[in-house]
Amino acid sequence: MILSSHFLQNSVSECEHDDEFKTVNSTVPSMKVVNNIAERGVALMDEYNRLHANNEERKQFLLLVIKILHKNLLVYGEIVKTVVIMNDIRTILLLCVVAHAQEYISIIKEFKPIQGSLLGTVNVLKKEYVVSFNVKPMTFSKNWKNVLRLTLGNEFVAYGDANPGVWFHGDGSGKLRIHAAINGDIQYHFDTTTPLDLGQWSSIKIYQNKYEGVFWFCIDVNGINIHKVKNSDARDFQSMKVYASDPWYAAQDGFISNLLIVNGNDYFFHKKDFNLIQGSLLETMNVLRKEISVSFTVKPIKFTKVWKNVLHLTLGNKFLFYGDTNPGVWFHEDGSGRLRIHAAINDDIHYHFDTSTPIDLGKWSSIKIYQNKYDSAYWFCVDVNGVNIHRVKNSDARDYKNMKVYASDPWYAAQDGFISNLLIINGNDVFISGVLLILTDRSPGRIFLLSSPLILRILFTLKLLSSFFSEQSIEQPRKRHTRQIA
């Protein structure tokens, strides 16, 4: 049977009544969503290919697809990107991207908890872990309101279904109830004795460490330890879903920021902004592994025509050994405000990359420098303000012991400015895959299942193209343009 526009509209109706598709603020949709998009994409492609090339019916079909995609698929958060491009009403590229299980989760920007919003899935939550975040409640009510929950996938069925889980108390007082998997008790919980301040940020840290062969579960509020208990049944939990908030309770009215979920304690996180000072040693990392993420925000106050250091991870020297700048970040000596980023790449002590555009003066910009493994290869990447600007294969990735963290280093003048939210952590925080659907009136439609890092290059390319096409009305024919990708 030939599928028609009526089928397309029915497909839209299904999307609108699918709870998973309606999760507008969900950062990472489930694989069910991606599979559904793939199935519907195949149906769209089949219908499209049955139409005759270069006729009015096909053009109208393309226009209808565009409207549907804009209405139903451009709904996810920053990690999930859907890009629709139309050229002369002839070509559509649909890229639906989803992040899979992670080794840790870090979300710096503030966001509003929404019931059933799945932030990600942690591969393994180990016996030693840290869950920390800031929370700002806006109202209190006499109902249990969930803030954050790590779960095996159920409300309270198995040991580990709330490890941890954080609620505002059902009495409306503003106190917290924190659940965790402690001593074999599925329902173990602790109630704080004082309420959190309404409309103010409070810091919460929930963690479990091993000391002299014993695991201790602890809770800190605003930097003060308020609870500590011995856990005789500490376990590793596989595939832990991270909700903010969970599907079973109403979400707390308020905001979360600086969320960090990480195993072990070999990481460095400095939330507050601080002034860069030459020779300031912040930390010594026991091990900096092949898979690594270094992220921070920087606010330069002025630019000068001399090299100014921001951050330097080093074995202890300026440029003596491979790994002495892994990475290192400078503002360029030309005074332009561009960055130079050094790293240990392909056995080159002096490997570096210069950004092509300056960082905004007097404003916060986010920098992320990371190295992930994919298909037995390590890929070194640089993101600025959430956009990937550099990616290179590293054939000589190594682990480094006792890496010193300077901000700034002893060998260069410090950049005049501030950094904040500095996070240095081992592991891979995202694995990306997705569905690419191509419809064009000049050839049969095609559908591809993709995975990173190829998808990162596609995203970068489509971002450039999309920014160009978005400046023009889709009803107007478009001239062909060629844009160079840096």
C-alpha positions as CSV (number, residue, x, y, z in Angstrom):
1,M,0.0,0.0,0.0
2,I,1.3,3.4,-0.9
3,L,1.7,5.6,2.2
4,S,0.2,9.0,1.9
5,S,0.2,12.4,3.6
6,H,-2.6,11.0,5.7
7,F,-0.3,8.4,7.1
8,L,2.3,11.1,7.8
9,Q,-0.3,13.0,9.9
10,N,-1.3,9.9,11.7
11,S,2.4,9.3,12.5
12,V,2.5,12.8,14.0
13,S,-0.6,12.1,16.1
14,E,1.2,9.0,17.5
15,C,4.2,11.2,18.4
16,E,2.0,13.7,20.1
17,H,0.4,11.0,22.3
18,D,3.7,9.2,23.0
19,D,4.9,10.3,26.5
20,E,8.5,9.8,25.5
21,F,8.1,12.1,22.5
22,K,6.4,14.7,24.7
23,T,9.3,15.0,27.1
24,V,10.3,18.4,25.7
25,N,12.9,19.2,28.3
26,S,14.5,15.7,28.5
27,T,18.2,15.9,27.8
28,V,18.6,12.3,26.7
29,P,15.7,10.4,25.3
30,S,15.6,6.6,25.5
31,M,16.6,4.2,22.7
32,K,12.9,3.6,22.3
33,V,12.6,7.1,21.0
34,V,15.5,6.7,18.6
35,N,14.1,3.4,17.4
36,N,10.7,4.9,16.8
37,I,12.2,7.8,14.9
38,A,14.2,5.3,12.8
39,E,11.0,3.3,12.1
40,R,9.0,6.3,11.2
41,G,12.0,7.6,9.2
42,V,12.0,4.4,7.1
43,A,8.2,4.8,6.5
44,L,8.8,8.4,5.4
45,M,11.6,7.3,3.1
46,D,9.5,4.5,1.6
47,E,6.6,6.8,0.8
48,Y,9.0,9.4,-0.5
49,N,10.7,7.0,-2.9
50,R,7.4,5.9,-4.3
51,L,6.6,9.4,-5.6
52,H,7.8,10.5,-9.0
53,A,10.9,12.7,-9.1
54,N,10.7,16.4,-9.7
55,N,6.9,16.7,-9.4
56,E,4.7,19.0,-7.4
57,E,3.5,16.1,-5.2
58,R,7.0,15.3,-4.1
59,K,7.7,19.0,-3.2
60,Q,4.5,19.2,-1.2
61,F,5.5,16.0,0.6
62,L,8.9,17.6,1.5
63,L,7.2,20.7,2.8
64,L,4.9,18.6,5.0
65,V,7.8,16.6,6.3
66,I,9.6,19.8,7.3
67,K,6.6,21.1,9.2
68,I,6.2,17.8,11.0
69,L,9.8,17.5,11.9
70,H,9.9,21.1,13.3
71,K,6.7,20.4,15.3
72,N,7.6,17.0,16.7
73,L,11.3,16.4,16.7
74,L,13.0,19.7,17.5
75,V,12.1,19.2,21.1
76,Y,15.1,17.9,23.0
77,G,17.7,19.6,25.1
78,E,21.3,20.7,24.3
79,I,22.8,17.2,24.2
80,V,20.3,16.0,21.7
81,K,20.3,17.9,18.4
82,T,17.9,17.6,15.5
83,V,18.8,19.5,12.4
84,V,16.5,20.0,9.4
85,I,17.9,21.5,6.2
86,M,16.0,22.2,3.1
87,N,17.5,23.4,-0.2
88,D,15.2,24.6,-3.0
89,I,12.5,22.5,-1.3
90,R,14.4,19.5,-2.6
91,T,16.6,18.1,0.2
92,I,16.0,17.3,3.8
93,L,18.6,16.0,6.3
94,L,17.2,14.8,9.6
95,L,19.7,14.0,12.3
96,C,18.4,12.8,15.6
97,V,21.2,12.3,18.1
98,V,21.1,10.5,21.4
99,A,23.7,10.1,24.2
100,H,24.0,6.6,25.7
101,A,25.4,5.2,28.9
102,Q,28.1,7.3,30.5
103,E,31.0,6.9,33.0
104,Y,30.0,10.1,34.8
105,I,27.6,13.0,34.4
106,S,28.3,16.7,34.7
107,I,25.8,19.4,34.0
108,I,27.0,22.9,35.1
109,K,24.2,25.1,33.8
110,E,21.1,25.5,35.9
111,F,18.0,23.6,34.8
112,K,14.5,23.0,36.1
113,P,13.6,19.5,37.4
114,I,10.7,18.0,35.3
115,Q,8.9,14.8,36.3
116,G,10.3,11.9,34.3
117,S,13.2,13.8,32.8
118,L,16.0,11.3,32.2
119,L,19.4,13.0,32.2
120,G,21.5,10.0,31.3
121,T,22.5,6.5,32.3
122,V,25.7,5.8,34.3
123,N,27.4,2.5,33.1
124,V,28.3,1.6,36.7
125,L,27.8,3.4,40.0
126,K,30.5,1.9,42.1
127,K,30.8,1.5,45.8
128,E,32.8,4.7,46.1
129,Y,30.9,7.5,44.4
130,V,30.0,11.2,44.7
131,V,26.7,12.9,43.8
132,S,26.8,16.6,44.3
133,F,24.6,19.5,43.1
134,N,23.2,22.9,44.0
135,V,19.4,23.3,44.5
136,K,17.2,26.4,44.7
137,P,13.7,25.6,45.8
138,M,11.1,28.2,44.8
139,T,8.1,26.9,46.8
140,F,7.3,24.3,49.4
141,S,4.1,22.2,49.5
142,K,2.7,19.3,51.5
143,N,3.5,16.7,49.0
144,W,6.6,14.6,48.4
145,K,8.6,16.4,45.6
146,N,11.5,14.7,43.9
147,V,14.7,16.5,43.0
148,L,17.1,13.9,41.8
149,R,17.1,10.1,41.7
150,L,19.6,7.4,40.6
151,T,17.7,4.1,40.1
152,L,17.9,0.7,38.5
153,G,14.6,1.6,36.8
154,N,11.9,1.0,39.5
155,E,10.3,3.0,42.2
156,F,11.2,0.8,45.2
157,V,11.5,-2.8,44.0
158,A,15.2,-3.7,44.2
159,Y,18.1,-2.7,46.4
160,G,19.6,0.2,44.5
161,D,16.4,1.7,43.2
162,A,17.1,4.9,45.1
163,N,20.9,5.2,45.4
164,P,20.6,8.0,46.1
165,G,17.3,9.7,45.8
166,V,16.5,13.3,47.1
167,W,13.0,14.6,47.9
168,F,11.6,17.7,49.6
169,H,9.6,16.4,52.6
170,G,5.9,15.8,52.4
171,D,5.2,18.0,55.4
172,G,6.0,21.1,53.4
173,S,8.7,22.2,55.8
174,G,11.5,22.5,53.2
175,K,13.5,19.7,54.8
176,L,15.1,17.0,52.7
177,R,14.6,13.2,52.7
178,I,17.5,11.3,51.2
179,H,17.3,7.7,50.3
180,A,20.2,5.3,49.6
181,A,21.1,1.6,49.4
182,I,22.4,1.1,52.9
183,N,22.9,-2.2,54.8
184,G,20.6,-4.2,52.6
185,D,17.6,-1.9,53.4
186,I,15.7,-0.8,50.2
187,Q,13.8,1.9,52.2
188,Y,16.8,3.4,54.1
189,H,16.5,7.2,54.4
190,F,17.7,10.2,56.3
191,D,15.7,13.4,57.0
192,T,17.5,16.7,57.4
193,T,16.6,18.6,60.6
194,T,16.6,22.1,59.1
195,P,14.8,23.4,56.0
196,L,16.7,24.7,53.0
197,D,16.4,28.4,52.3
198,L,13.6,29.3,49.9
199,G,14.8,31.0,46.7
200,Q,18.4,30.5,47.7
201,W,21.1,28.1,46.4
202,S,22.1,25.3,48.7
203,S,24.9,22.8,48.0
204,I,24.2,19.1,48.5
205,K,26.9,16.4,48.5
206,I,26.0,12.7,48.9
207,Y,29.0,10.3,48.8
208,Q,30.4,7.0,49.9
209,N,34.1,6.4,50.6
210,K,36.1,3.5,51.8
211,Y,38.2,4.0,55.0
212,E,40.2,1.2,56.6
213,G,38.3,-1.5,54.8
214,V,34.8,0.0,55.7
215,F,32.4,1.9,53.4
216,W,31.0,5.1,54.9
217,F,27.9,6.8,53.5
218,C,27.9,10.6,54.1
219,I,25.7,13.7,53.4
220,D,27.0,17.3,53.4
221,V,24.7,20.3,53.2
222,N,26.4,23.7,52.4
223,G,29.8,22.1,53.2
224,I,28.9,20.7,56.6
225,N,28.6,17.0,57.2
226,I,25.2,16.2,58.7
227,H,25.0,12.4,58.4
228,K,27.5,9.5,58.4
229,V,26.7,5.8,58.6
230,K,28.7,2.6,58.0
231,N,27.4,0.6,55.0
232,S,28.0,-3.1,55.4
233,D,26.3,-3.9,52.1
234,A,27.9,-1.5,49.6
235,R,27.6,-2.7,46.0
236,D,28.3,-1.7,42.4
237,F,25.1,-1.0,40.5
238,Q,24.9,-1.4,36.7
239,S,23.1,0.9,34.3
240,M,21.9,3.4,36.8
241,K,19.3,5.8,35.3
242,V,19.6,9.4,36.4
243,Y,16.4,11.4,36.7
244,A,15.7,15.0,37.6
245,S,13.0,14.4,38.6
246,D,11.9,10.8,38.7
247,P,8.7,9.5,36.9
248,W,6.9,8.4,40.1
249,Y,6.7,11.7,42.1
250,A,6.0,15.3,41.2
251,A,9.0,17.5,40.5
252,Q,10.2,20.0,43.1
253,D,9.5,23.6,42.0
254,G,13.0,25.0,41.7
255,F,16.3,24.7,39.9
256,I,19.4,22.5,40.0
257,S,22.9,23.4,38.9
258,N,26.5,22.1,39.1
259,L,25.3,18.5,39.0
260,L,28.2,16.0,39.2
261,I,27.9,12.2,39.4
262,V,31.2,10.4,39.5
263,N,32.8,7.2,40.8
264,G,35.8,7.2,43.1
265,N,37.5,10.3,44.4
266,D,40.3,10.9,41.9
267,Y,38.9,14.0,40.3
268,F,39.0,17.8,40.8
269,F,36.1,20.1,40.9
270,H,36.2,23.8,41.8
271,K,32.8,25.4,41.4
272,K,33.4,29.0,42.5
273,D,35.0,31.6,40.2
274,F,38.6,32.6,41.1
275,N,41.2,35.0,39.9
276,L,44.1,33.5,37.9
277,I,47.4,33.8,39.7
278,Q,50.8,32.8,38.2
279,G,52.2,29.7,39.8
280,S,49.0,28.8,41.7
281,L,49.0,25.0,42.2
282,L,45.4,23.8,42.6
283,E,45.8,20.1,42.8
284,T,47.9,17.0,41.9
285,M,46.0,14.3,40.1
286,N,47.1,10.8,41.0
287,V,46.4,9.6,37.5
288,L,45.4,11.4,34.3
289,R,44.1,8.6,32.1
290,K,43.8,8.3,28.3
291,E,40.1,9.1,28.5
292,I,39.9,12.5,30.1
293,S,37.8,15.6,30.3
294,V,39.0,19.1,31.4
295,S,36.2,21.7,31.4
296,F,35.8,25.2,32.8
297,T,34.4,28.6,32.1
298,V,36.7,31.6,31.6
299,K,36.1,35.4,31.7
300,P,39.0,37.4,30.4
301,I,39.1,41.1,31.5
302,K,41.7,42.3,29.0
303,F,43.9,41.1,26.2
304,T,47.6,42.0,25.8
305,K,50.3,41.1,23.2
306,V,52.0,38.5,25.3
307,W,51.3,34.8,26.0
308,K,49.0,34.6,29.1
309,N,48.4,31.2,30.7
310,V,45.0,30.1,32.0
311,L,45.4,26.5,32.9
312,H,48.2,24.0,32.7
313,L,48.2,20.3,33.5
314,T,51.9,19.1,33.7
315,L,54.2,16.5,34.9
316,G,56.1,19.4,36.4
317,N,58.0,21.0,33.6
318,K,57.5,23.7,31.0
319,F,58.0,21.7,27.7
320,L,60.5,19.0,28.6
321,F,58.6,15.7,28.4
322,Y,55.6,14.4,26.4
323,G,52.7,15.1,28.8
324,D,54.1,18.4,30.2
325,T,51.2,20.2,28.7
326,N,48.2,17.9,28.6
327,P,46.4,20.1,28.2
328,G,47.6,23.7,28.5
329,V,45.5,26.8,27.7
330,W,46.9,30.2,26.8
331,F,45.5,33.5,25.4
332,H,47.4,34.2,22.2
333,E,50.3,36.6,22.2
334,D,48.8,38.6,19.3
335,G,46.3,40.1,21.7
336,S,43.4,39.0,19.6
337,G,41.7,37.1,22.4
338,R,42.1,33.7,20.6
339,L,43.2,30.7,22.5
340,R,46.2,28.4,22.0
341,I,45.6,24.9,23.4
342,H,48.5,22.4,23.8
343,A,48.2,18.7,24.4
344,A,50.2,15.5,24.2
345,I,49.2,14.3,20.7
346,N,50.9,11.8,18.5
347,D,54.2,11.9,20.4
348,D,54.5,15.7,19.7
349,I,55.6,17.6,22.8
350,H,54.6,20.9,21.1
351,Y,51.3,19.9,19.5
352,H,48.9,22.8,19.7
353,F,45.7,24.2,18.2
354,D,44.7,27.9,17.8
355,T,41.1,28.9,17.9
356,S,40.0,31.0,14.9
357,T,37.7,33.4,16.8
358,P,38.4,35.4,20.0
359,I,36.8,34.7,23.3
360,D,34.4,37.5,24.4
361,L,35.9,40.1,26.6
362,G,34.3,40.4,30.0
363,K,31.9,37.5,29.4
364,W,31.9,33.9,30.5
365,S,32.8,31.3,27.8
366,S,32.8,27.5,28.3
367,I,35.8,25.5,27.3
368,K,35.9,21.7,27.2
369,I,39.0,19.7,26.3
370,Y,38.6,16.0,26.2
371,Q,39.8,12.7,24.8
372,N,37.5,9.7,24.2
373,K,38.0,6.2,22.8
374,Y,36.0,5.0,19.9
375,D,36.6,1.8,17.7
376,S,40.1,1.3,19.4
377,A,41.2,4.9,18.5
378,Y,41.5,7.8,20.8
379,W,40.1,11.2,19.7
380,F,41.2,14.5,21.1
381,C,38.6,17.2,20.9
382,V,38.0,20.8,21.8
383,D,34.6,22.5,22.4
384,V,34.0,26.2,22.9
385,N,30.6,27.3,24.1
386,G,29.2,23.8,23.4
387,V,30.4,23.7,19.8
388,N,33.1,21.3,18.7
389,I,35.9,23.2,16.9
390,H,38.7,20.7,16.8
391,R,39.1,16.9,16.6
392,V,42.2,14.8,15.9
393,K,43.1,11.2,16.2
394,N,45.7,10.5,18.9
395,S,47.8,7.5,18.1
396,D,50.0,7.9,21.2
397,A,47.5,8.4,24.1
398,R,49.0,7.6,27.5
399,D,48.2,7.6,31.2
400,Y,50.1,10.1,33.3
401,K,50.8,9.9,37.0
402,N,51.0,12.8,39.5
403,M,49.8,15.5,37.1
404,K,50.0,19.0,38.6
405,V,47.1,21.4,37.9
406,Y,48.1,25.1,37.7
407,A,45.9,28.1,37.1
408,S,48.0,29.6,36.0
409,D,51.4,28.0,35.6
410,P,54.8,29.2,37.0
411,W,56.4,29.9,33.6
412,Y,54.0,32.4,32.0
413,A,52.1,35.5,33.2
414,A,48.6,34.8,34.3
415,Q,45.7,35.9,32.1
416,D,43.9,38.9,33.5
417,G,40.5,37.3,34.3
418,F,38.6,34.5,36.1
419,I,37.8,30.9,35.7
420,S,35.0,28.9,37.3
421,N,33.4,25.4,37.3
422,L,36.8,23.8,36.7
423,L,36.2,20.0,36.4
424,I,39.0,17.5,35.7
425,I,37.9,13.9,35.5
426,N,38.9,10.6,34.1
427,G,36.5,8.7,31.9
428,N,34.1,9.3,29.0
429,D,31.0,11.4,29.8
430,V,29.1,10.8,26.6
431,F,28.6,8.2,23.8
432,I,26.7,9.5,20.9
433,S,24.6,7.7,18.2
434,G,21.7,8.6,16.1
435,V,19.6,8.4,13.0
436,L,20.4,10.3,9.7
437,L,17.6,10.4,7.2
438,I,18.2,12.0,3.8
439,L,15.4,12.8,1.4
440,T,16.1,14.5,-1.9
441,D,14.1,14.8,-5.2
442,R,17.2,13.8,-7.2
443,S,17.9,10.3,-5.8
444,P,16.2,7.7,-3.6
445,G,15.9,8.5,0.1
446,R,18.4,6.8,2.4
447,I,18.6,6.2,6.2
448,F,21.7,5.6,8.2
449,L,22.4,4.6,11.8
450,L,25.4,6.5,13.1
451,S,27.7,6.6,16.1
452,S,30.4,8.9,17.4
453,P,32.9,10.3,16.5
454,L,31.7,10.4,12.9
455,I,28.5,12.0,14.1
456,L,30.4,14.8,15.8
457,R,31.8,15.8,12.4
458,I,28.3,15.6,10.8
459,L,26.9,17.8,13.6
460,F,29.7,20.4,13.1
461,T,29.0,20.4,9.3
462,L,25.3,20.6,9.7
463,K,25.6,23.4,12.2
464,L,27.3,25.6,9.7
465,L,24.8,24.7,7.0
466,S,21.8,25.1,9.3
467,S,22.9,28.5,10.4
468,F,23.0,29.6,6.8
469,F,19.7,28.1,5.8
470,S,17.9,29.4,8.9
471,E,18.5,32.9,7.7
472,Q,16.3,32.4,4.7
473,S,12.6,31.6,4.5
474,I,11.9,28.0,3.5
475,E,9.2,29.1,1.0
476,Q,11.8,31.0,-1.0
477,P,14.1,29.1,-3.5
478,R,17.7,29.0,-2.4
479,K,20.8,29.7,-4.3
480,R,23.6,27.2,-4.0
481,H,26.4,28.2,-1.8
482,T,29.7,26.6,-0.8
483,R,31.0,27.2,2.7
484,Q,34.4,26.3,3.9
485,I,34.6,24.3,7.1
486,A,37.6,25.3,9.2
